[in-house]
Amino acid sequence: MPRPVRWARCLDNVADVLRRGAWYPVLEETPDGKVVLEVRQKPVRLSLVDVRVREIPPDHWSVVVRTGVLRPTLGGGQDVVTTYAVCPHCLERQDFSGRPASLKCTRCAQVSPVDWSETC
């Protein structure tokens, strides 16, 4: 019987390797505590302690809090958006306003609820 596919998302310490908030399919778990994820159709090997793993595919938008220095725009006077959401289907990043219960993806047009239980 084939093993069910698991999904993994990066913790903050590997956000330079994986897109923050995006869930990636787990291709393999190794005996030495590593996982191999499919990232942009290529295998990426990471330590299991650097990712959060789940058993079911994602079905909610992930909310990501921007980190680092936010530079003001040249036009000035605009609000700086400090969060964005990641589509659970195509991994598109999308800005939003307020606290929506669901979002429609501008890339794949899928409508999914937003996961407000945790931010990345």
Secondary structure, DSSP 4 states (H G I P E B T S, - for coil): -PPPPEEEEE-GGGTTTS-TT--EEEEEE-TTSEEEEEETTEEEEEEGGGEEEESS---SEEEEE--S--PPPSS-SPPPP-EEEE-TTT--EE---S--SEEE-TTT--EEEEEEEEE-
